[in-house]
């Protein structure tokens, strides 16, 4: 595949069986672009990685401060092009122009922060929400290996080990998952700490975006009997941090932003 396959509008990428305002694009990045991004992710200086108990991560251009503020700086070029221009080129509906995209009404009208998470087989993250530091729009690109994202209602997520997700989203390499609205505000999301994802049998297995997966990956999952032994998966999560500050000349911290 030489070129990415983008929908005419985000309306064409809506996951109808998921909470409102959840979108999936299977071939957002080409295989070459995926390889180049993974090479960049893995070539950063080791101190850039922050090691947690169940994964490791990078924050670009920097981690947020304790007050959930981002110090003003540009994302690295390799996290901008082609991702951000491509992301903001997709109109919300066919009747909209490219100026009306998923980030049009965010504080800075584009992502200004990227969190990179690496999950090796058996690693995951407990059900959580992204919180108030970000405008409620999340765009996540998957690289490396496929993985299942589990979605829970806030009201029944609980703390027990036997809790069950209400939706499952299968993210294939090179795909883009966008969530905002109800999906962002009323649900938690997490990744199970397993080495094999199971019950990948389309909607029967609760995979709400099964019909939107590329034919190649549908065939692979079916060939493996609805199971997939995990490999290393890397996610690039783009968001717009609400509070951004820069160091002014002799004036301390000054707020920066369009709104």
N, C-alpha and C positions, 0 to 999 in steps of 0.2 A: 504494500500500500504506500504510494508515494505521497499522498496528501491526506490530511485529516478529513473526517467525514462529519461535518457540522450540520445541525438542523437549520431549517429556514428561520425558526424562532424557538425560544425556550418552550413555548406552548406545545411544540411537537416533541419535546423531551420530557414532558410531565409524566411522572409515575402515577398512574390513576389509582392504583390500589394502596398507595402510601398516604400519609397525612398530606393535606394541601401544601402546595409550594415546595414540592420535592421533585428534582429533575435529574435525569441520568443521560449522559452522552457516552456511548461505549468507546468510540474512536476519536477522542479529543486530541490525542497526540499520536504521531506516527511511531513505529518501532525505532526508527533512527533517533527521533527526538527523545524517546524514553531512554535509550541507551546513553545519549549525551547527558541527560539530566542525572541519571544514576552515577555516571562518571564524575560529574561535578559534586554531587552529594558526598561521594566517597573520597573525594580528593581534598576536602577542607581540612585544615589543621585539626589534629585530635582534640585540642582544648575546646574547639567549637562544639563538640558533642557534650551533652549533659547526660550522665548515666543515671537512670532510675532503676528501681527494683525489677520492673517488668518490661522495660524498653529503654531506648536511648533517643535523644531528640536534639535538634538544633532550632534556634530561634533567630529569624532574620527580619530586619537588620540588627535586632538586639532583643533580649528579653524585656518584658514590661517591668516597670519599676514597682515597688511595693504598693504604690497608689494606683496601679493599673494604668500607667501612663507610658506612652511610647516616646522615646527621645527621637526627635526628627532626624531621619536619614533615609536615603533611598534604598530600596531592595537591591541586592546584587543584580547586575545585568542578566545573568543566567536564570534568574527567577522572574525576570520581567518578560523578555522576548523568547519565544512567541506567546507565552501563556496569557499575560494580561491583555495585550491587544486582541488576541483571539477571543478571550473570555468576554470582553466588553464590546465585541463586534456583533454579538448575538442579540437581536432585539427580543423583547418580551413576547410580542405577538407579531404576526405577519403584517399587521396594520401599523406597527411602530417602525421608526427609523432606528439606526444604530445608536443614536444618542439616548434612547430609552432602553437601557439594559438592566441587569440585575443589580448593578452597583450605582445606578443613576441617583438614587435617593439616599445613599449612605453619606456620612459626613464629608468624606474626601473624594467621593465619586469613583473610587478605584480601591483595590486592596493595597494596604500599606504594611502588611505584616504576613509572614509565612512561618508556620511551625512545621518542621519536618520530623516525623516520627518513623522509627525503624522497628519493625516487629519480626523477630525470628520465630520459627515454629514453637508453639507452646506459650508464646507471650501474647498479652492482650491488655485491655484497659477496662476497669469497672464502669458500669453505667454512670454517666455524668452529663452535665450541661456545660456549655461554653461560658455562660455568665455575662454580666453586664458590661465588661470592659470592651466588648465588641458590638458593633451594629449587628442586628440579627440576620446576617447573610453569611453563609459559609460555602466556600468552593473547595472541594477536595479532589486532588488528582492522585491516582494510585499508580505505583510503579513496582516492577519486580514480579511479584506473585499475586494471584487473586486472594481475596479474603471476604468474609461475611461480616457486615456491620449489623449488629442487633439493635432494635429500637424498642423502647419501653415507654409505657405511659408513666408520667411522674407519680401518679396516684398509686400504682401497683408495682413499682420497681422493687420496693422492699430491700431487705438486706440478706435474705436467705439464699443459700446456694442453689435452690431449686426454682428460682424465679424464671419465668419464660418470657422471651420477647414477643411483642405483638406483631412486629414486622421484621423481615430480614431483607437486607439489600446486599446483593452480590456485586462486589467491585472488582472488575477485571483490570489487568494492566493497561495503562493508557487512557483509562476512563476518567470522566469528570462527574462528580456528584455535587449538586447544589441543594442546599436546604435553607429555607427562611420561613417566616410566618409561623404557622401552627407547629410545623415540624421542629422549629428551633425553640419555641417558647413553651410548648406543652409536653415535650418528650425528652427522654434521656437516650443516649446512644453509648454503645460499648462494643468491645471485641472479646469474644470468649477466649480463655487461655487453654486452647486445645492444639494438638498437632495435626488433627484431621478435621476438616469441615465436612459435615454429613447432611444427609437429607436434602441434597441439592437437586430436587426433582421438580423444578418449576414451581408454579403456584401451589401445587400439592404440598410442597415442602415449605411453603410460606415465603418463598423468594418473590417479592412483589415486583421486581424488575426483570424477571426471567425472560419475558417476551422481548425485552429491549437489549438483551445481551447480544454480542456478535455471534453469528452462526458458528464460528470457529470454537468459541468457548462453550457454547451450548453442547456442541458435539463432544468436546473433551470431557465435560462433566457427565454426560450421558454414557460415554464409553467407560468411565470409571465407576459406573453404578451409583451416581449421585454422591460420591465421596471425592474429596480432594486433599491430598497430603500437602500441607502448607510448605511454602518456601519462605524466603525473606521478602517481606513486603515493606515498601517505603511509601508514606503518604506525605503529600504537600498540601497543607491546609492554609488557604488564603482568606484573610478577613480584613476588615477595616476597623482599626482601633479607634475608639471615639476620641480619647484625649491624647493629643500630640503636643509636645513642647520642645522648643529649641532654646539654646543658650544665646541670648541677645548680647550685643556689645555693651557691657557694663550695666545691663538692665535686668540681669537675672534671667529666669525662665519666662518666656513669652509664649502664649498659645498660638498654635499654627493650625490653619484649616480654612476651608471654604465656607464653613457654616459654624 
